[in-house]
Amino acid sequence: MQTEKLKFPKGFLWGAATAAHQVEGGMNNDWTQWEKNNAKRLAKEAKDKWADWQQKKFPEMFDPKNYVSGRACDHYNRFEEDFDLAKSLGHNAHRFSIEWSRVEPEEGKFDEREIEHYRQVLQALRDRGMEPFVTLWHWTEPIWFNDLGGWTNKKSADYFSRFVEKIAGEYRDLVRFWVVVNEPNVSISFGYYRGSQPPGKKGIINFLRGFFNLFSAFERAVEAIKEIDPKAEVGVANSITHYDARIFPGLNFLITSVIEFFSKFFLRKAIPHCTFIGCNYYSRHLITWKRKKLDSGNRNDLGWEICPGGIYHVLLSLKKYDLPVYITENGIADADDSRRTEFIKDHLCLMHVAIQEGADVRGYLHWSLLDNFEFPEVRGFWPRFGLIEVDYKTMERKIRPSALEYAKICKGNEMEV
């Protein structure tokens, strides 16, 4: 069989991503409180939430301990070991988040030991030739911030700006890429409208207050970073779904346009302040009355449809903003690692097509480096997204076969198809 090599742009960044709360362990923030208060309920509700095949394959979802992050992956203590593994896999970039609640555990009081810890994390990446992408808000917040009303508080932007100014000032010598906020469209919807994850607020008023206060915080944060380091690259990691309407031939475009108008609202407002776009892509959303006929039926462990073609459409839709794009998340829940290699290659192949058609994509960060504590609506430990498998009892790391296949691409900056 004849093979072809797809070459990626010179200087392309390859790596993986994590988030502090999901991997570090030992947290004391708004999420740790929520987990303890809701673990039993979440375990009980798993029976109605997940399909029979998922329940049989992952019985741990019925254990309340699954919903308490606890030690997570102990990455806080093992970051050098984990970065050694990433380097061995050919990664030249890594995305992680700085935990606000560690750095500012009390309002206005910064913990210098934790600031030094994250300096060591950044230096460890630099020493291994890996470009850090630092996320400043990946959903978790200090308890004091939550007690003051979280993002519904008019002063929330002031609090966040103070944190960002401190961090940007401390690490300006080590950080070029700042991901100011992560998936604001998802977090505010779940936390301030549905109430299905911290802080558990409900209603359109809470949603609107949270949304616009967070956006104000984003604007202020960008200004602070650029003032401290005019050469800094700043952006937002937005969850971008490919909406595929198949209802009426004459109305499908209008339907998807309306949905995308709202789903990309934060992104569109953020664009004038950004120097790059972070794109988190996982799947498409099929809008049809013929789902069984049109759905591919190929699904991951969370039941999400695997749709590589969606990343192509998403990347082309971002061309109009005329900014560099980095895939800041793209991954699959696949505990037995039977589909991850194909998932990665299929998505990279379609990403390459988009690049050939003018999409300015400059990096790909797979979600995730490690198996971790899954965030949205607190799914817990059972979904496995890691290139590296984690034994949560022993904390042993094991490189999955798919990670080795991805490593070939990272090291060669090309892919055989």
Secondary structure by P-SEA (a helix, b strand, c coil): cbbbbbbccccccccccccccccccccccaaaaaaaacaaaaaaaccccccaaaaaacccccccccccccccccccccaaaaaaaaaaacccbbbbbccccccccccccccaaaaaaaaaaaaaaaaaccccccccccccccaaaaaaccccccaaaaaaaaaaaaaaaaccccccccccccaaaaaaaacccccccccccccaaaaaaaaaaaaaaaaaaaaaaaaacccbbbbbbccccccccccccccaaaaaaaaaaaaaaaaaaacccccbbbbbbccccccccccccccccccccccccccaaaaaaaaaaaccccbbbbcccccccccccccaaaaaaaaaaaaaaaaaaccccccccccccccccccccccccccccccbbbcccccbbbbcaaaaaaaaaaaaccccc
